Amino acid sequence: MKRLACVLIAALMLLPAAVSIPASAVTVYDYAVISQGKQYTFSKCYTGDGSMGYQQVSGSELTDGKIASDDYGTDWIAFDSRIESPLYATIDLGKTVTNIGKMRVYLTAQPHSGIDRPNECVFYVSDDGVTFTKLGEGVYDEDARNTWCTLDLGGSVSGRYVKVSFGTGSQSGVFVFCSEFEVYSIEGSDVPVAEIPGIGLSDGSYLELSNKLLTRLIPGDTAEFLLKNLDSADNIAVYSRYGSRITGTGRIGTGCYLLKEIDGTEIERITCVLDGDISGDGRITVTDYLCNLRLENGTAEYTDAYLAAAVGSAKIKSYCIGVTDLFDEYIRHPRVPDVTVDGYGTYVMSLTKNSDSLYTVACTADNGKKLTLTFDKKSWGTWNIGTLTCGGTMLAGGGTDWEYVFRAQGAANGFSGGNHGNEKLVDITFYDGKTGKKLAPENGKTIEGLTEIKIIENTLLHLGDDTKCYAAVTRTYTVYGQSIALECDFRFLTDMSFSLSYTCMFPVLKTVGLYCAFRNDDGSENVVTTLEVGLADYSGTMYKDNAASECVIWGKKNTDYAFVVRVLTPEDSCDNYSNYAKTFYWDMNTTSNKLYFSRFPDSTYEKVPAGTEWHTKSDWTLFCLTEETK
């Protein structure tokens, strides 16, 4: 059971009132799931009665302990207000429980598919299953697509039946998808203060914690920032050097401290050190120069954090007049996974023809989970890379393009190729990449035992009239399990002019793609951090101007995976980064980001003469991370 910081000071032996002795123990409360496997009733659902053609489910999904691993699988119960409203589920715990401590439901929000959060998430309790008492509204654990909505009660509630109401429907769309409904009991046990975990940094933090001092801060760091760098912020607050609490954007300086305190018992105190800030005001000014100078002259003494902040008057002076930056060496991003493409590896794959418009490649990934990659046929006839999943969880793709897309002057919708149409299929053939044998499975059939799958697709690019094509393209995909390589041969049949276009892309979910490290061709590295929940109107930041032919992409919440995406032909793919955008990462929308390797000017058109030929090569590689590579 996970210990949560809901605590009280343990009862102590009776002592004389005048004697003050620090508490030696605290009562730590543990939560235990008591709803798993229990029976429940619920409003008629899209999954519940099968009347709308959705796959029939067992009816035990809400209490089976299984969190949905894909977007639309039947681990979700699809509450549908068109069938019955209001929406609800009621668990029978089997007997009256006197120490109910918490209840929560696991929900998803996918408005583009008609699935959204409910218009309420209210919990109730009852002794008889007829008369219910309202306990309160749940709170979402985080602002993410899939998240828990939780009501914490602290052990003060008794009852046999627990109910959640989702109101009359979803905030938008039709469905409320719920995977789990959990109810917890709470029990306390006395734990010595010495055994209570202290303050620790998260694995991804670039701050340093040693000898009760927190270092590698920079001017402008805030209380909110400090708490986000901790492995847990439960029962921890930030205070100024004078002892007043700092919250939100309150500035951190030397002498500020983090205090973990449980109902009046101090567990641990960590003091902050900002290099150069002996004065403790969170700034580096002439005052700090004078403080450093007095320390060097022996006319002042400093201790602890203030002494640790002393970096020398010469450095402070240089910083104050703008000659050097004390904080250049402090990398302000999580550590980049230690991954590099060195060959593609060998995986035994299968190729399934699901239908006339979908193929699936599957293998077992390095982490033992099933890896799938789809190829799907577009309405205009060409075939593109579709969706990459591992263990049933979507990682990348999902409807937007990977291959290329051109802003072609005169194109009907402004674009030509990729996921934007204006491209005509000539033919597509699947091969065993090792033997060269053609692969032609029938619908619903699978070919096993492949270590390389080669797909050759010939197309013609046009501007909207497929009888007037300006370029012939041969795409050669080779799939090696966890890697996809794509070579494209372009031959221009007529003159054509392009503005900012992309010869390789990578659409990835934020859960595994919050960060992007540009491994620039000059040997430098630039890391960007996107918003955990991006902007719904697609107006998010584009991190441009990186001359990088290789990028590493990884996440914060799902740290099991990382990707390396490369272009191996920077001249033909990117014109050696001659345009401003170069390689960039777009904070695309609420749930996804996208990497682009660009070519051509941002705002003007550049002519490509008839007869020009390009050869581009790109690859995408998935890594299953270990503790050593994270």
C-alpha positions in Angstrom: 0.0 0.0 0.0 1.2 3.4 -0.8 1.7 5.7 2.1 0.0 9.0 1.6 0.7 12.0 3.7 -2.5 12.1 5.7 -1.2 12.3 9.3 -1.8 13.1 12.9 0.7 13.1 15.8 0.6 9.8 17.7 -0.6 9.7 21.2 2.3 10.3 23.6 2.8 9.3 27.2 1.4 11.8 29.7 4.0 14.4 30.5 4.2 17.4 32.8 2.5 20.4 31.0 5.7 22.5 31.3 7.9 20.0 29.5 8.1 20.2 25.7 9.4 17.1 23.9 9.4 16.7 20.2 7.1 14.0 18.8 9.0 10.8 18.2 6.3 9.3 16.0 3.5 10.2 13.7 0.4 8.3 12.7 0.7 7.6 9.0 -2.5 6.6 7.2 -2.4 4.0 4.5 -5.1 3.7 1.8 -6.3 0.2 0.6 -8.5 -0.5 -2.3 -11.7 -2.2 -1.1 -13.8 -2.1 -4.3 -11.8 -4.4 -6.5 -13.9 -7.3 -7.8 -17.1 -5.9 -6.2 -20.4 -5.9 -8.0 -21.9 -2.7 -9.2 -24.9 -1.3 -11.2 -24.7 1.5 -13.7 -26.7 3.4 -16.2 -27.3 1.8 -19.6 -24.3 2.3 -21.8 -22.9 2.0 -25.3 -20.9 -0.9 -24.0 -23.5 -2.2 -21.6 -26.4 -3.4 -23.7 -24.7 -3.9 -27.1 -27.6 -2.2 -28.8 -25.4 0.1 -30.8 -23.0 -2.5 -32.2 -20.1 -1.9 -29.8 -18.3 -5.0 -28.6 -20.1 -6.5 -25.6 -18.1 -6.2 -22.4 -18.2 -8.4 -19.3 -19.7 -5.8 -17.0 -16.8 -6.1 -14.5 -14.6 -3.4 -16.1 -15.1 -0.7 -13.5 -13.8 -2.8 -10.6 -11.4 -5.3 -12.3 -8.3 -3.3 -11.5 -7.3 -2.8 -15.1 -6.6 0.7 -16.4 -7.5 1.2 -20.1 -4.3 0.9 -22.2 -5.7 2.2 -25.5 -8.1 5.0 -26.6 -11.2 3.0 -27.5 -10.8 -0.5 -26.1 -13.4 -2.3 -24.0 -11.6 -1.7 -20.7 -13.6 1.6 -20.9 -17.3 1.7 -20.0 -18.8 4.1 -22.5 -21.5 6.0 -20.7 -23.9 7.4 -23.2 -26.5 10.0 -22.3 -28.5 9.2 -25.4 -29.4 5.9 -23.9 -29.9 6.8 -20.3 -29.5 10.0 -18.2 -28.3 10.9 -15.7 -25.2 8.8 -15.8 -24.1 6.9 -12.7 -22.4 3.8 -11.3 -23.0 2.3 -7.8 -20.7 -0.2 -6.1 -21.9 -2.6 -3.4 -19.0 -3.1 -1.0 -20.7 -6.1 0.4 -20.8 -4.8 4.0 -20.8 -1.5 5.8 -17.3 0.0 5.9 -16.7 2.5 8.7 -13.4 4.0 7.5 -13.9 5.0 3.9 -11.0 7.3 3.0 -11.1 8.0 -0.7 -12.9 7.3 -3.9 -11.9 8.0 -7.5 -12.7 7.3 -11.1 -10.4 7.1 -14.2 -11.7 9.1 -17.1 -10.5 10.2 -20.6 -11.2 13.3 -22.7 -11.1 13.0 -26.5 -13.4 15.7 -27.8 -12.5 15.0 -31.4 -14.1 11.5 -31.0 -17.2 12.7 -29.1 -15.7 11.6 -25.7 -15.2 14.2 -22.9 -15.1 14.7 -19.2 -18.6 14.5 -17.5 -20.4 17.7 -16.7 -20.1 16.6 -13.0 -18.3 14.0 -11.0 -20.1 13.8 -7.7 -19.7 11.0 -5.1 -22.4 9.7 -2.7 -22.6 7.1 0.1 -25.5 5.0 1.4 -26.2 2.3 4.0 -29.2 0.7 2.1 -28.5 1.5 -1.6 -31.7 3.6 -1.7 -31.1 6.8 0.2 -27.7 8.4 -0.7 -25.8 11.2 1.0 -23.8 13.6 -1.1 -20.1 13.6 -0.1 -18.7 16.1 -2.6 -17.3 16.8 -6.1 -14.2 15.0 -7.2 -11.0 16.9 -8.2 -9.0 16.0 -11.3 -5.5 14.9 -10.4 -4.0 16.6 -13.4 -5.1 18.4 -16.5 -4.4 15.6 -18.9 -6.3 13.5 -21.4 -6.4 10.4 -19.2 -6.6 11.2 -15.4 -8.2 10.3 -12.1 -10.9 12.4 -10.6 -10.6 11.9 -6.8 -12.5 12.8 -3.6 -10.3 12.4 -0.5 -12.4 12.0 2.7 -9.7 11.3 5.3 -11.5 8.3 6.8 -14.5 10.1 8.1 -17.2 8.3 6.1 -19.2 5.1 6.7 -21.4 3.1 4.3 -22.0 0.0 2.2 -22.9 1.6 -1.2 -20.8 4.2 -3.0 -22.1 6.0 -6.0 -20.6 8.3 -8.6 -22.8 10.6 -10.7 -21.6 11.9 -14.1 -24.6 14.2 -14.4 -26.5 14.4 -17.7 -23.6 13.8 -20.0 -20.2 15.0 -21.1 -19.0 18.6 -21.3 -19.0 18.2 -25.1 -19.7 15.4 -27.4 -21.7 12.3 -26.5 -19.7 9.9 -24.3 -18.2 9.7 -20.9 -15.5 7.0 -20.9 -14.7 5.5 -17.5 -12.1 2.7 -16.9 -12.1 2.2 -13.1 -14.1 3.2 -10.1 -12.1 2.7 -6.9 -13.0 3.0 -3.2 -10.4 3.0 -0.5 -10.4 2.4 3.2 -7.9 4.2 5.5 -6.1 2.9 8.5 -3.3 4.5 10.6 -0.2 3.1 12.2 2.4 4.8 14.3 5.7 5.4 12.5 8.9 6.8 14.0 9.7 10.2 12.6 13.1 8.9 11.6 11.4 6.4 9.2 9.3 9.0 7.4 10.8 9.8 3.9 12.3 13.2 3.8 12.6 15.7 0.9 13.9 14.3 -2.4 14.3 15.4 -6.0 12.5 13.9 -8.9 14.5 11.7 -11.3 14.2 14.4 -14.0 15.4 17.3 -11.9 18.6 19.1 -12.8 18.9 20.7 -9.3 21.3 19.1 -6.7 20.6 18.2 -3.1 23.4 17.5 -0.7 24.2 18.2 3.0 20.7 19.8 3.4 21.5 22.4 0.7 19.6 22.7 -2.6 21.9 24.1 -5.3 22.1 24.9 -9.1 19.3 27.4 -8.8 19.2 30.5 -11.1 17.8 34.0 -10.6 14.0 33.9 -11.1 13.4 30.4 -9.8 10.1 30.3 -7.9 8.4 28.4 -5.1 6.2 26.7 -7.7 9.3 25.6 -9.6 11.0 24.1 -6.5 7.9 22.0 -5.7 7.7 20.7 -9.3 11.3 19.4 -8.9 10.5 17.2 -5.9 9.7 13.5 -6.1 6.7 14.4 -3.9 5.4 17.7 -2.7 3.1 16.2 0.0 3.3 18.1 3.3 6.2 20.3 1.9 6.1 24.1 1.8 8.5 26.8 0.8 9.5 29.6 3.2 11.6 32.8 3.0 14.7 33.2 5.1 12.6 35.1 7.5 10.1 32.2 7.9 7.2 33.5 5.9 5.6 31.1 3.5 6.3 31.6 -0.3 3.9 30.3 -2.9 3.4 30.4 -6.7 5.7 32.8 -8.4 7.4 34.0 -5.2 11.1 34.4 -5.9 13.7 32.1 -4.3 17.0 33.4 -2.9 19.7 32.1 -0.7 18.4 31.2 2.8 14.9 30.2 1.6 14.0 26.7 2.7 11.8 23.8 2.0 10.1 22.4 5.1 8.4 19.0 5.3 6.2 19.1 8.3 3.5 16.7 9.4 0.9 18.1 11.8 3.5 20.2 13.6 6.3 17.7 13.5 9.3 18.7 11.4 10.5 15.9 9.2 13.2 17.6 7.2 14.4 21.2 6.3 16.4 21.9 3.1 18.0 25.4 2.5 18.3 27.0 -0.9 21.6 28.3 -2.3 21.6 30.8 -5.2 25.2 31.2 -6.4 26.4 34.8 -5.7 23.4 35.8 -3.7 24.9 36.2 -0.2 22.3 38.9 0.6 19.5 36.4 0.1 17.2 38.6 -1.9 17.1 36.4 -5.0 19.1 38.8 -7.1 22.8 39.2 -7.9 23.7 42.9 -7.4 26.4 45.2 -6.1 25.3 44.4 -2.6 26.4 40.8 -3.2 29.7 42.0 -4.7 30.3 43.9 -1.4 29.4 40.9 0.7 31.8 38.7 -1.2 34.5 41.4 -0.9 34.0 41.7 2.9 34.2 37.9 3.2 37.5 37.9 1.3 38.9 40.7 3.4 37.9 39.0 6.6 35.6 41.8 7.7 32.5 39.6 7.6 31.6 36.1 8.4 29.0 33.9 6.8 27.8 30.4 7.5 25.9 27.5 5.9 23.9 28.4 2.8 25.3 32.0 2.7 28.9 30.8 2.7 28.0 28.3 0.0 26.6 31.1 -2.1 29.9 33.0 -2.0 31.6 32.6 -5.4 34.1 35.4 -5.2 33.9 39.2 -5.8 35.6 39.0 -9.2 32.9 36.6 -10.5 30.1 38.8 -9.1 31.5 41.9 -10.6 31.9 40.2 -14.0 28.3 39.1 -13.8 27.0 42.5 -12.7 28.6 44.3 -15.7 27.4 41.7 -18.1 30.7 40.1 -19.1 30.0 36.6 -17.9 27.0 34.5 -16.8 27.3 32.6 -13.6 24.6 30.2 -14.6 25.5 29.2 -18.2 26.6 25.7 -17.1 23.3 24.9 -15.4 21.4 22.9 -17.9 17.7 23.7 -17.3 16.0 20.5 -18.6 15.8 16.9 -17.6 18.6 14.6 -18.6 18.5 13.4 -22.2 18.1 9.6 -22.4 21.4 7.9 -23.4 20.2 6.6 -26.7 21.9 6.5 -30.1 21.0 4.6 -33.3 23.7 2.0 -34.0 22.1 -0.4 -36.5 18.4 -1.3 -36.5 18.4 -4.5 -34.6 16.7 -7.8 -35.5 13.0 -8.4 -34.6 10.7 -11.2 -35.9 7.7 -9.4 -37.4 4.3 -10.3 -38.9 2.5 -8.5 -41.7 -1.3 -8.5 -41.6 -3.6 -7.2 -44.3 -6.5 -6.0 -42.2 -8.5 -4.7 -45.1 -8.0 -3.1 -48.5 -7.1 0.1 -46.7 -5.0 -1.0 -43.7 -1.9 -3.2 -43.0 -0.4 -3.8 -39.6 3.2 -4.8 -38.8 3.7 -6.4 -35.4 6.6 -7.7 -33.3 7.6 -8.1 -29.7 9.5 -5.0 -28.4 12.5 -5.0 -26.2 10.3 -4.5 -23.1 8.3 -7.7 -24.0 5.2 -5.8 -25.1 3.5 -6.1 -28.5 4.6 -3.3 -30.9 2.4 -2.5 -33.8 2.7 -0.1 -36.8 0.0 0.6 -39.2 0.0 1.7 -42.9 -3.2 3.1 -44.1 -4.7 4.1 -47.4 -5.8 7.7 -47.8 -9.0 8.7 -49.6 -7.0 10.0 -52.6 -5.2 6.6 -53.0 -1.7 6.9 -51.5 -0.5 4.9 -48.5 1.2 6.6 -45.4 2.6 5.5 -42.1 -0.3 5.4 -39.6 0.0 4.8 -35.8 2.7 3.3 -33.6 1.6 1.5 -30.5 3.3 -0.5 -27.8 1.5 -2.6 -25.3 -1.8 -1.2 -26.7 -0.7 2.3 -25.9 -0.6 4.7 -28.7 2.8 6.5 -28.9 3.0 8.3 -32.2 1.0 9.0 -35.4 -2.7 9.0 -35.2 -3.7 10.7 -38.5 -1.1 13.3 -39.3 1.9 12.8 -41.6 5.4 11.5 -41.1 6.8 11.3 -44.7 6.9 14.8 -46.4 4.6 17.6 -47.4 5.3 20.5 -49.7 3.9 24.1 -49.8 3.7 24.1 -53.6 2.8 27.3 -55.4 -0.6 26.9 -56.9 -1.7 23.8 -55.0 -5.4 23.6 -54.5 -5.2 23.6 -50.7 -1.7 25.1 -50.4 0.0 21.7 -49.9 1.0 18.8 -52.0 1.9 15.3 -50.7 1.9 13.5 -47.3 -1.4 13.8 -45.4 -2.6 16.7 -47.5 -3.5 15.0 -50.7 -2.6 16.3 -54.2 -0.7 13.1 -54.8 -1.6 10.2 -57.0 -0.8 6.5 -56.4 0.9 4.6 -59.2 1.5 1.4 -57.4 2.6 -0.1 -54.0 4.3 -3.5 -53.4 5.3 -5.3 -50.2 8.4 -7.4 -50.0 10.4 -9.6 -47.7 13.4 -7.3 -47.3 15.8 -10.3 -46.8 14.7 -12.5 -49.7 13.1 -10.0 -52.1 10.0 -12.1 -52.3 6.7 -10.3 -52.9 4.3 -10.3 -50.0 0.6 -10.3 -50.9 -1.5 -11.5 -47.9 -5.3 -11.7 -48.5 -7.7 -9.7 -46.3 -7.6 -10.9 -42.8 -4.5 -13.0 -43.3 -1.0 -12.7 -41.7 2.5 -13.5 -42.9 4.8 -14.5 -40.0 8.6 -14.7 -39.5 9.8 -11.6 -41.3 12.9 -9.7 -40.1 12.7 -6.9 -42.7 9.6 -5.6 -44.5 10.2 -3.5 -47.5 7.4 -1.4 -49.0 7.9 0.4 -52.3 5.4 3.0 -53.3 5.4 5.0 -56.5 3.4 8.2 -56.6 3.0 11.4 -58.6 2.7 14.9 -57.0 0.4 17.4 -58.5 -1.5 20.7 -57.6 -5.0 19.4 -57.7 -5.3 18.0 -61.2 -3.8 14.5 -61.3 -3.4 14.7 -65.1 -0.8 17.4 -64.6 1.9 16.1 -62.3 5.1 18.0 -61.5 7.2 15.2 -59.8 7.5 11.5 -59.7 8.3 10.0 -56.3 9.5 6.5 -55.2 9.2 5.9 -51.5 11.1 2.9 -50.1 10.1 2.0 -46.5 12.0 -0.6 -44.6 10.7 -1.7 -41.3 13.0 -3.3 -38.8 10.8 -3.9 -35.8 11.5 -0.8 -33.6 13.0 1.2 -36.5 11.5 2.5 -39.8 13.7 3.8 -42.5 12.3 5.8 -45.5 14.2 6.7 -48.7 12.5 8.9 -51.2 13.6 9.5 -54.8 12.1 12.6 -56.3 12.3 13.4 -60.0 10.8 16.8 -61.1 8.9 16.6 -64.3 8.2 20.4 -64.5 9.5 23.5 -62.9 7.9 24.0 -59.4 8.2 26.6 -56.7 8.0 25.9 -53.0 8.0 27.8 -49.7 8.5 26.3 -46.2 8.1 22.6 -46.6 9.0 19.4 -44.7 10.9 16.4 -45.9 10.5 14.4 -42.7 8.2 14.7 -39.7 7.3 12.9 -36.5 3.9 13.3 -34.7 4.2 12.1 -31.1 1.9 12.1 -28.0 3.1 14.5 -25.2 3.1 11.6 -22.8 6.2 10.2 -24.5 7.2 13.4 -26.3 7.2 16.4 -23.9 10.9 17.0 -24.5 13.0 17.3 -27.6 16.8 17.4 -27.7 18.2 18.8 -30.9 21.6 17.2 -31.5 22.9 20.0 -33.7 25.4 19.2 -36.5 28.0 21.5 -34.9 28.1 19.3 -31.9 26.0 21.5 -29.6 22.7 20.4 -28.0 19.5 22.3 -27.5 16.7 20.9 -25.4 13.2 22.3 -25.3 10.3 21.5 -23.0 6.8 21.8 -24.3 3.6 22.4 -22.3 2.2 19.3 -20.6 -1.2 20.3 -21.9 -0.9 22.4 -25.1 -3.2 24.9 -26.7 -6.4 23.6 -28.2 -6.3 26.1 -31.1 -2.9 24.9 -32.5 -1.2 28.2 -31.7 1.5 26.6 -29.6 5.2 27.6 -29.8 7.4 26.3 -32.7 10.9 25.9 -31.4 12.8 26.7 -34.6 16.3 27.5 -35.9 18.1 24.2 -34.9 20.6 22.9 -37.5 20.1 19.3 -36.3 19.9 16.2 -38.4 19.2 14.1 -35.3 16.7 14.6 -32.4 15.9 12.7 -29.2 12.3 12.8 -28.0 11.0 11.6 -24.7 8.4 12.2 -22.0 7.8 13.0 -18.4 4.9 10.9 -17.3 5.6 7.8 -19.5 9.4 7.4 -19.1 9.5 3.9 -20.6 10.2 5.1 -24.2 12.4 7.5 -26.2 12.7 8.1 -29.9 15.6 9.1 -32.1 14.5 10.7 -35.4 17.2 11.4 -38.1 17.6 12.7 -41.6 20.7 11.2 -43.1 20.7 13.4 -46.2 20.9 17.0 -44.9 21.6 18.5 -48.3 18.6 17.1 -50.2 16.4 16.9 -47.1 17.1 20.3 -45.6 19.3 22.2 -48.1 21.9 22.2 -45.4 19.7 24.2 -43.1 19.8 27.4 -45.3 16.3 28.5 -44.2 15.4 30.1 -40.9 13.1 27.4 -39.5 15.6 24.5 -40.0 14.7 21.6 -37.7 11.9 22.5 -35.2 9.5 21.1 -32.7 5.9 22.3 -32.6 3.9 22.3 -29.4 1.0 21.3 -31.6 -2.2 20.8 -29.5 -3.5 19.7 -26.2 -2.1 16.1 -26.4 0.5 16.0 -29.2 3.8 17.5 -30.5 5.4 17.3 -33.8 9.0 17.4 -35.2 9.8 18.9 -38.6 12.9 18.8 -40.8 12.2 21.8 -43.1 13.4 23.0 -46.5 12.8 26.2 -48.5 12.3 29.8 -47.4 9.7 30.7 -44.7 7.8 33.4 -46.6 8.9 33.4 -50.2 9.0 30.8 -53.0 12.1 29.1 -54.4 12.1 27.5 -57.8 13.1 23.9 -58.5 13.8 23.3 -62.2 12.5 20.4 -64.2 14.9 17.5 -64.3 16.1 18.1 -60.7 16.5 14.9 -58.7 16.7 14.4 -54.9 17.4 11.4 -52.7 16.3 11.8 -49.1 16.7 9.3 -46.3 15.1 9.5 -42.8 14.6 7.1 -40.0 12.5 6.8 -36.8 13.7 4.5 -34.0 11.8 3.6 -30.8 13.9 2.8 -27.6 12.5 1.0 -24.6 14.4 2.7 -21.8 16.1 1.0 -18.9 17.3 2.6 -15.6 20.7 3.0 -17.3 19.5 4.8 -20.4 16.9 7.0 -18.6 
